[in-house]
C-alpha cells in the first residue's frame, strides 16, 4: 500500500515530538534516536515517560507523587491518581489574558456569524462561572445543558469546569426526555436551528421539568443577533 503522505524533513525537524525525543535522549536514554525507539522507551519506562510528558506538555496543575498504578492491568491502570488540575484552566490560560486572536469562529445554520477572541472567551467564561456561584453552586455540583452547537455551549462548559463542577450536555435534538438525571442547574436554549427553520423550545420551566427532582434553578441562553455574549 502506498503512503498517503510523508512529512518533509523540515517539518520533522520542527515537530514537537522530535524535540521531545531529543530531550529524552539527552536526559534519560541516548538510545532514543527516532520515533520507533521513543515508542519502545515509552513502553519500557512508562512512569518516567508520562512524568516527562506532563512537564513537556506544560500541563498546569500538580501531578502528585504517583504516576502509574497497576500499569500491567488493562483496563485498570491508573495514571496520575493523585494529580490535581483544572480542565478549563489548561485551555484558557495558555494564551495571554489580552490575546485578541480568534478562539472561536462560529457559523450558524441561520447565517449568524460570530467570532470570539481568547480575551473575550476568558471574560465570558468568568462571567458565567460567577453566575453559577451566585446561585450557590460549589465544586462537585452538576450542571446539565440542553444546548445546541453554539459558542455559549462552550462558554457554559468552561465556566462549569473552571469552578470544579461536573458538566453534562444533551442536544435539543434528543428532546426534553433526554434530560433524566437531576442536576443542580439546568441550562437551556430558547430556540434551535435545524437545517434552516428555527424550532422554538419550550420555556425553561417546561424543559427543566424533565429533570423531575432537580433543583429549580436554570438559565436560558440565546445567540441570535448577539454581537458578544454576556451570560452573567
QUISUL-V962600 format. One record per helix or strand. SS is the DSSP state (h for helix, s for strand). FROM is the first residue (numbers start at 1). LEN is the number of residues. If there is no record, write none. Layout:
BEGIN
SS:FROM:LEN  SS:FROM:LEN
END
This chain:
BEGIN
h:9:6  h:16:12  h:35:10  h:46:11  s:61:2  s:68:2  s:78:2  s:84:2  h:87:6  s:102:6  s:113:5  h:118:17  s:142:5  h:151:12  s:166:5  h:172:3  h:176:3  s:185:5  s:191:4  s:197:4  h:204:8  s:218:4
END
